[in-house]
Amino acid sequence: MSEIYDEHESIPQMSRLKVSPNQRFVIQEDGTPFFWLGDTAWELFHRLDREQALMYLTCRAEQGFNVVQAVALAELDGITTGNAYHRMPLLMNKAGVYDPCLPDTTGDYSYWDHVDYIVNTAATLGIYIAFLPTWGDKYNQLWGKGPEIFTADNAYTYGQWLGERYRNCNNIIWVLGGDRSLDQPHHIEIIDRLAEGLQAGDGHTHLITFHPKGSASSSQYVHPKSWLDFHMIQSGHAAGVRNNYVMIQHDYELQPIKPVLEAEPCYEDIPIDFQASNGYFDEVDVRQTAYYAVLAGSLGYTYGHHSVWCMSDGMYASTALDEIGDFIIMSWQQALTRPGAEQMKWLRQLMQSVDFVTGVPDQSVVTANFIGANYQVASRGVDYILVYCPQGLYVKVRLGILNTDQVSLNWYCPRSGQLYPIAIVANDGVHTLIAPSSGRGQDWVLYIHSVRKE
């Protein structure tokens, strides 16, 4: 397959990312703000061929996504089954065990050549790869296929090899973990050594974070670690009212300060609580977790779709993808243009229209909040205030916080990206502002900004 891959092909150079000086956000090397809008494509390296990967990445770039989360040693038989070209990621050692110290780079177009192609293609489209070296079941099985193949020693060797291979790829963010807790001391040792290996290999040139199990945060396991640049939470797919702002707020208040990211909320079209009889999360749930997270202090947001993360080719009863059923209800190609995915660009548009790196969560601007599914989350920056209203209704907002004589009041629609002006008023007092519509799916953002005198 050498005719479709040139190992000397140059990799486009994107700006490297770093943590902002205030330790709350991720920015580019030159200080340009970076709003993380991610997609979840865990099986991207393992299941898609070149043409499919190009189609997927092109679509997501056009939709405004700038990060894709993907796994090298993937969850769905990623060790024991080959990729789209029947290539395996690892060789077996003399004991007949797949060995992280033995990446299979043999032949004309290896598994890792294919990973290189995808990383390179993403760079041409302005997309960063949040790159998981391995899914968590390869060191702490708990459930899933495994097998557990990592030790502290081979984790370091594998990490160093990866770090060296992708040292000059600016569009890499390392993500350790992979949906598992660190239950035992040797699990922590494996993660520490993998991080050390990555940093030894790439010269500390890429950010590193940790993807936890469901309803958990990296802060529960690795908050003090010097290698951890920012936290990830997985608010997850359980039933109940979406309240991921609570998890974001917890990590936001930790010392030492580290940025935090909502990296796995409820996926669009995944069964609620993993039971199809409960129905499926939809774009309304997706928008609520997105705006809740960002206004509560998240550095960005990662969207996910149940068919896309596993790259399903149809409708299936389970992630084994071997029997028709109601657990996965469409192909990944059909899922690319689901409403929630299409609407994520309006979140990025809103946040990039303000100086969001000055933003801080501030519930004091809402003087009489609701509870549960109607709870309103607020943020303010140097010259703006944003309040997310998940069911519309109304906001009792306190003015006088911004340093200006007058403010412009507006409603912003998360479904269309349209801005609806209300009025320009004096910057004082408490105002009751009624949303243009109310009810499930009628969420709005109250957008207040300073009016500067000419």
N, C-alpha and C positions, 0 to 999 in steps of 0.2 A: 504494500500500500504506500510505498515511498512516493508515488507520483502525486499524492494528494497532501503531502506534508513535507515541508522544508525545515529541517532542524536549525537552519541558520536564519530563518525568517526573523526579522527584527520585531521586537515587542514595543508597541507604542508606549510612550512614557506619559503617565498621568502624574499629577502632583501627589506626593506622599501625604498621608494624614498624620496628625498629631493631636494631642489633647490641648484644648484652649488654655490660656493663662489662668482663667478663673476656675479651671478644673471641672467645668460643667458641660462642655460640648467637645465635639471633634471639629477641627479646622484643617485647612490645607496648609502646606509648608509655608506659603507666603502670607498666612494669616487670613485668607479668604474663608468666610464661614462655610460650613458644609452641613447641609441638612440631610441626614440619613433617611432615605426612603428605600427600604429593602423589600425583597421578595424571597420566599422560602422555596428553594429548589434542591432539597437535600440529595436527590438521586440524579442530579444533572450529569455529573461525570460518569456515573455508572450505567445509566439506561439510555441516554440519547446519543445518536450518531452526529456527525459533523453538521449535516444539513438541518437536522432537528434542533441542535443546539443553537445554530445561527438563527433559525426562525424564532426560537424562544427568546434569545437575548435581544434580537432586533425589536420584537414586540414589546418587551419590557422597557427597553430604552425609549421607544416611542411613547410609552405610557408615563414616562417620567421617573421610572425607578433608576436608582444609581448604585444600588448594592444588591448582590445576589448571594444567599447563603447556601453553600454546597459542601458535600462531604467526600473526601477522598476514599476512605474505607467505609463504604456506605452501609446503611442499616439493613437493607433488604438483600441478604445474602451477598454482601459486598466483598467478602473475603473468598467465598467458595464458588461464585459464578462470575463469568466474564462480563465485560462491558458490551456495547453494541457491536464491537468488532471481535468479540470472543477472547479478549485479552484480560488476563488477571493482573491485579495490582502487585501481588507478592509471589515469590517463589517459596517452595518448601525447603526446610533445612534437612539435615541428615536424619533427624528423628521423624520426618514426615509431617512436620507442623508448618503451617504458613508463618513466615518469619518477617517481622517488620524491619529486620536488618538486611533483608534481601528483596528490595523492590525489583520487580521484573521490568527491566529496560531493554530486554533483548528484542531482536527483530526490527522490521522496517517501521512499524507504527505501534509502539507499545501502549499500554494503558496510560503511562505517564506522558507519552507524546500527545495522547488525546486530551489529557488534563491541560497540558501546555497550550494546545490549540484553543481550548475553551477560555482559559485565562487570557490569552492573547486577543481572541475575538472580543471578549468583554471589554478589554482596554480600548479597542478601536471604537467601541460604542459608548465610552465614558462610564463604564460600570466597574465598580470594585467587587472583588470576590471575597466574601467573608468565609474563609477557607477552614473547614474542620479537618484536621489530619485524620481523624477517625471518629466513628460513632462510639458512644459510650459503652455499648454492649461488648466491645472488644477488650475492655479492661474490667467492667463490672456488669455482668450479663443481666442479672435480676429477671429480665424477660427478654424475648427476642431470640435471634439465631446465634449471636456471637460469631465465632467462638472467642473466648478470652485468650488473647495471644500476647498481651503486653506485660512486661516487667519494667522495673525502674531502669535497668541497663539498656534494654532494646528500645525503650521509649526515647531515651536520650539520643541513641544512634539514629533512629528514624527521624526524630525532630531535627537533628543537625543536617541530615541528608536533605530533608524538605527545605530547611532554611537556606542551604547553599543553592539548591536548585532554583528557588524563587527569590533569591536575594535581590535581583535587579528588576523584579516586577513590582512596580510601585502600587499597583491596584490590588494588593493582597492585605487582608486583615486576618490574623490568626484567631481561630476560635477553638478553644479546648472544650472538654466536656462531652456534650452530645446526649442530652436527655437522661442523664444519670446523676445520682447523688454520689458523694464521696464518703462511703459508709465505713471504710476501714483505713487504717494508717497507710497501707500499701497502695490504696487508690490515690491518696493525696501525694504519695511519693512518685507515683507514675506520672501524674499531672505536672508536678514540679519539674521532674526530669525532662518531660516532653517540652515544657516551656524553656528550660535551660538549653536544651538541644536546639530548638528553633532560634533562640537568641544567639547562640554560638555560631550557628550556620548563616544567619542573615545579618549579623552585626548589630542587632537591636534596631533594625530599620523599619519594622512593621509593628503596628499596634497588636496587642494580645488581649483577648477577653475569654469568658467561660460561659458556655450554654448549659443551664441547669435542667433538672427534671421539671415536670409540670407543677404549677402553683408554687414555684420556688424561685430564688434568686441566687446568682453567683455569690452574693454577699454572705450567704449562709455557710459557705465553704472556704472561700479564698479571699475575703476582703483585705486582709493585711498583706497579701503576697505582693512583693515588689514588682513581679512581672505583670501583674494585672493592671491594665491601663483604664478599663472602664467595665462597669457591671452590665450583665444581661439579666432580664427577668423573663420567665415563661409563665404568663398569667394563665394560659392553658385553655382547655376545651370543656371544662366542667359546666354543669348546669348552674343556673342562678343568675342574679343581676351582675352585670359587668362592673367591677370596681377595681380595676388594675391601678387606678390612681393611688390606692392605699399602698401597694407594693412599691410604686415609684417614689412616693413620699418617704417611705421608710429608708430606702437606699440614698435618697437625696440628702437626708439629714445625718448620715453616718460621717464619722471622722476616722481617718483622714478623708477629705472630699475626693470622690471619684465620680465621673459621669455615669449615667445609667441609661439603659436602652430597653424598651419593650421589644423583645426579639422573637417571641412566639405567643401571640394572643390566639383567640379562637379563630380557626381557619374558616373562610367562606365555604359553605356547603359541606362541612364536616358534621356528622351526627352529634347532637348535643349530648355531652357526657358519654360519647362514643356509642350511643344507642340510637339506631335509626328510628325506633318507635317514638323517641322524644322530638323528632323533627330535626332540622338542620339550622346551623347558624347562617345568617344571611348578611347582605351588605349593611343593614342597619346595625347589627352587632359589630361588624368590622369598623364602621365609621366611629361608633361610640368608643371602642377600645383605642382607636387611633388618636382621636382628639383628646380623650381623657389622658392618655399617656403623655402626649406632647405638652399639653398645658400644665400637667402636673410636674414637669421637669425632665422628661425623657429627651435625649439628644436627637431623637428621630423616632422612626417606627418601622417595624418589619411586618408587612402583610403576608398572609399565607392562604393558599387554596388547597383543599384536601386532595384534589386530583393532580395538582402541579407538584407538590412536594415529592410524591412518589412516582411521578411521571406515568400515571395510569393510562393505558390505551383504550379504556372503556369503562363499563359498569361492572363492579365486583362486590363480592360478599365480604372481602377482607383484603388486607395489604399483601396477602399471598398472590393476589391477582390471577387466581386460577379457577374461579367459579362466579357466575353471575349472581348479583345480589344488590342490596340497597345500602351498603356501607360506603362505597365509592360510586357516585351517580353519573359520572361523565368522564370523557377523556381529558387529558391535559390540554390538548389543542382547543377543545370546546371551552375549557375553563379559563383560558387566557383573557377572554373579553367579558368575564362576569362583571356585574355592576360594581362590586366592591373594588375590584382591581382597577377598573376604569376611573373610579372616583378618587383614588389615592392621590392623583396628580393635583387635585384641588387643595389637599392638605399641604403639599409642598409649595404650591403657588402662594397660599396664604402666608406661610411661615417665611418664605423668601421675600415677601412684600414688606416685611417689617425687619427691624434690626434684632433678630431673634436671639442672638448671642448675648444680648443685654437682658433677656427675659428671665424672670423668676416666678415661681408659683406664688400666688397671693390670694387666698380665699377671703381676705378682709374686704375686697372690693364688692363682694356679694353680701348684702346686709341681712337677707332673709332667705336662706337656701332651702331646697327641698331635700328629701332623703330617698334612698334606694335608687330606682331606675330614673328618677327625675333629678338626681344630684347634679349640680352645676359646678364645673371646674374652671378656675380663673388663673390667668397669668398676666403679668405686666412687664413692659420693658421701659426704656428711657422715654419713649414717646408714644406708647400704645398700651391698650388693655384688651385682652381677649377673654370672653366668657363662653364656654360651650354649654349649650342647652339641649340635652339629648332628646327631649320631647317637645321642644318649642316652648310653649307656655309664656312665661314672662321672667324678667330679671329685675330685681331691686338692686341697682348698682350705685356705689358711692363714688362720686367724682371728687376732684381736688387733690388727687394723688400725683398726677402728671404736672410737670413744671411748665404750665402754659395758661393763658387767660381763657382760651376757648378750646373746645374739643368737637370733633366731628363724630356723630353717632351713626353707626351703620349696622345692617344685618348682612352676614356672609353666609351663603348657602353651600354646605359641604357636598351637596348632590350635583351642583352645576358649576360651582366656582364663581357665581354671580354675586356682585356687591349691590346692596339696596340701601341707599342713603336714607337716613331718618331726619336729621337736623344738625345744625351747628348751634351749640349752646354754651353758656358760661360754665366754666370748669369748677362747679361747686354744687353741693347738695346731694340728696339721694333722689334718683329718678327711677320710676317704674316703667319699663319698656316692654311692650307686648310683642311677641314674635309674630311674623307674618302668617304662620300656620302652626298647628299643634297636633300631637298624637304620635303614634309609633311611625317612625320613618320621617318625621318632620323635625329633624334636628337643625339647629341654627347656631351660628357663632355671632355673638355681639362683638363688634369690632369698633373700638374707640381709639382715635388717634389725635395727637396735638394739631392744632391749627396755628401755623406760624404766620406772624404778621409780615406783610411784604415790606 
